[in-house]
Amino acid sequence: MRKRTITQNPFTGRWRIVSMSAWDHEFIDEEEEGYFEFEQNDSGQFHFGYVYGQMV
């Protein structure tokens, strides 16, 4: 049986939000720097302005 090679997702890690079409930069970084964070297990979280969420 052939072994399956697991490759690392190139999007894994924390990504800073630098622009959004609906909000200006001041709102994006209101509470902390706006970001999306992708984890190895295909989950993650995001935060911009007063919006915080998890991706599962």
Backbone as a chain_set.jsonl record, in Angstrom:
{"seq": "MRKRTITQNPFTGRWRIVSMSAWDHEFIDEEEEGYFEFEQNDSGQFHFGYVYGQMV", "coords": {"N": [[0.843, -1.176, 0.0], [0.54, 2.181, -0.806], [2.044, 4.965, 0.798], [0.562, 7.912, 1.981], [1.523, 11.182, 1.341], [1.788, 13.903, 3.452], [1.324, 17.234, 3.049], [2.302, 20.498, 4.086], [0.006, 23.084, 4.659], [0.156, 26.033, 2.823], [-1.043, 28.338, 3.787], [-1.17, 28.246, 6.521], [-0.872, 29.784, 9.645], [-0.597, 33.164, 10.947], [-2.197, 35.902, 9.513], [-2.002, 39.211, 8.7], [-4.513, 41.68, 8.317], [-4.57, 43.995, 5.845], [-6.121, 45.626, 4.247], [-9.583, 46.318, 3.583], [-12.559, 46.297, 1.703], [-14.896, 47.369, 2.767], [-14.346, 48.696, 5.17], [-12.278, 51.16, 6.816], [-8.714, 51.468, 7.54], [-8.284, 52.233, 10.201], [-10.566, 51.256, 11.556], [-10.274, 48.491, 11.131], [-8.042, 47.865, 12.73], [-8.975, 48.489, 15.292], [-9.37, 47.305, 18.01], [-7.201, 45.581, 18.189], [-4.456, 44.605, 16.032], [-5.85, 43.769, 12.935], [-6.565, 40.437, 11.843], [-6.353, 37.175, 10.255], [-6.171, 33.837, 11.222], [-4.898, 30.761, 10.468], [-4.945, 27.367, 11.277], [-3.176, 24.195, 11.572], [-5.032, 22.101, 11.647], [-7.109, 22.735, 9.943], [-8.743, 24.691, 11.056], [-9.387, 27.865, 12.68], [-9.12, 31.401, 13.454], [-10.35, 34.808, 13.568], [-10.025, 38.392, 13.702], [-11.118, 41.634, 13.603], [-11.693, 45.126, 13.841], [-14.466, 45.337, 15.878], [-15.145, 42.763, 15.677], [-15.004, 39.324, 16.149], [-14.192, 35.96, 15.533], [-14.445, 32.352, 15.109], [-13.23, 29.702, 13.092], [-14.258, 26.584, 12.261]], "CA": [[0.0, 0.0, 0.0], [1.307, 3.414, -0.946], [1.844, 5.924, 1.875], [0.108, 9.231, 1.561], [2.388, 12.249, 1.808], [1.056, 15.042, 3.985], [2.024, 18.485, 2.808], [1.857, 21.596, 4.941], [-0.806, 24.107, 4.011], [0.927, 27.282, 2.769], [-1.77, 29.42, 4.444], [-1.107, 28.069, 7.964], [-0.227, 30.892, 10.34], [-1.368, 34.387, 11.2], [-2.122, 36.834, 8.393], [-2.49, 40.545, 9.049], [-5.419, 42.297, 7.349], [-4.039, 45.322, 5.508], [-7.187, 46.448, 3.684], [-10.888, 45.718, 3.35], [-13.329, 47.242, 0.895], [-16.007, 47.968, 3.506], [-13.907, 49.436, 6.352], [-10.959, 51.777, 6.723], [-7.659, 50.815, 8.323], [-8.478, 52.539, 11.629], [-11.543, 50.32, 12.106], [-9.704, 47.132, 11.095], [-7.122, 47.722, 13.869], [-9.57, 49.188, 16.433], [-9.031, 46.677, 19.296], [-5.849, 45.06, 17.978], [-4.226, 44.468, 14.594], [-6.765, 42.824, 12.302], [-5.878, 39.248, 11.359], [-6.925, 35.844, 10.083], [-5.179, 32.844, 11.632], [-5.242, 29.421, 10.007], [-4.196, 26.345, 12.001], [-2.9, 22.959, 10.846], [-6.194, 21.207, 11.626], [-8.138, 23.376, 9.112], [-9.577, 25.602, 11.829], [-8.691, 29.124, 12.874], [-9.849, 32.495, 14.064], [-10.117, 36.101, 12.947], [-10.41, 39.536, 14.519], [-10.946, 42.966, 13.027], [-12.661, 46.038, 14.446], [-15.078, 44.731, 17.067], [-15.628, 41.457, 15.212], [-14.116, 38.202, 16.452], [-14.863, 34.698, 15.219], [-13.666, 31.13, 14.955], [-13.551, 28.857, 11.934], [-14.067, 25.173, 12.644]], "C": [[0.892, 1.244, 0.0], [0.993, 4.368, 0.198], [1.46, 7.276, 1.309], [1.025, 10.295, 2.17], [1.533, 13.43, 2.247], [1.9, 16.289, 3.754], [1.449, 19.572, 3.688], [1.088, 22.612, 4.109], [-0.022, 25.422, 3.988], [0.231, 28.468, 3.442], [-1.742, 29.312, 5.968], [-0.331, 29.236, 8.581], [-1.154, 32.086, 10.472], [-1.111, 35.383, 10.072], [-2.752, 38.155, 8.8], [-3.403, 41.064, 7.935], [-4.905, 43.714, 7.08], [-5.072, 46.21, 4.837], [-8.451, 45.619, 3.514], [-11.722, 46.748, 2.607], [-14.413, 47.968, 1.698], [-15.577, 48.847, 4.68], [-12.531, 50.045, 6.136], [-9.982, 51.104, 7.687], [-7.808, 51.071, 9.814], [-9.481, 51.586, 12.264], [-10.969, 48.907, 12.162], [-8.838, 46.882, 12.329], [-7.664, 48.334, 15.158], [-9.164, 48.595, 17.784], [-7.612, 46.108, 19.294], [-5.649, 44.933, 16.474], [-5.162, 43.415, 14.018], [-6.002, 41.652, 11.712], [-6.837, 38.105, 11.051], [-5.834, 34.882, 10.485], [-5.687, 31.46, 11.252], [-4.345, 28.409, 10.706], [-4.057, 25.081, 11.16], [-4.133, 22.074, 10.687], [-7.382, 21.806, 10.875], [-9.155, 24.188, 9.919], [-8.82, 26.915, 11.967], [-9.569, 30.16, 13.532], [-9.541, 33.78, 13.31], [-10.581, 37.2, 13.883], [-10.116, 40.806, 13.73], [-12.04, 43.862, 13.582], [-13.155, 45.475, 15.765], [-15.635, 43.351, 16.744], [-14.579, 40.392, 15.501], [-14.868, 36.916, 16.122], [-13.896, 33.551, 15.113], [-14.15, 30.375, 13.738], [-13.248, 27.428, 12.349], [-14.462, 24.25, 11.528]], "O": [[1.877, 1.318, 0.735], [-0.172, 4.569, 0.54], [1.981, 7.714, 0.283], [1.266, 10.297, 3.377], [0.666, 13.895, 1.508], [3.041, 16.38, 4.207], [0.259, 19.572, 3.999], [1.484, 22.949, 2.994], [0.423, 25.881, 5.04], [0.86, 29.507, 3.646], [-2.244, 30.207, 6.648], [0.731, 29.619, 8.091], [-2.34, 32.016, 10.148], [0.035, 35.669, 9.724], [-3.915, 38.196, 9.202], [-3.101, 40.904, 6.753], [-4.82, 44.531, 7.997], [-4.926, 47.432, 4.849], [-8.405, 44.403, 3.329], [-11.599, 47.946, 2.861], [-14.804, 49.077, 1.335], [-16.368, 49.667, 5.146], [-11.719, 49.521, 5.373], [-10.366, 50.291, 8.528], [-7.486, 50.196, 10.618], [-9.276, 51.145, 13.395], [-11.165, 48.203, 13.152], [-8.895, 45.799, 12.912], [-6.878, 48.669, 16.044], [-8.654, 49.327, 18.633], [-6.916, 46.161, 20.308], [-6.596, 45.139, 15.714], [-5.258, 42.305, 14.542], [-4.923, 41.83, 11.146], [-7.974, 38.076, 11.523], [-4.674, 35.086, 10.125], [-6.769, 31.045, 11.665], [-3.125, 28.569, 10.728], [-4.745, 24.92, 10.152], [-4.259, 21.369, 9.686], [-8.529, 21.438, 11.13], [-10.3, 24.346, 9.497], [-7.725, 27.058, 11.424], [-10.619, 29.848, 14.093], [-8.6, 33.841, 12.518], [-11.424, 36.975, 14.751], [-9.0, 41.015, 13.254], [-13.174, 43.424, 13.774], [-12.366, 45.174, 16.66], [-16.496, 42.836, 17.458], [-13.411, 40.543, 15.143], [-16.061, 36.805, 16.406], [-12.682, 33.743, 15.038], [-15.333, 30.405, 13.399], [-12.127, 27.103, 12.738], [-14.368, 23.031, 11.672]]}, "num_chains": 1, "name": "protein.A"}
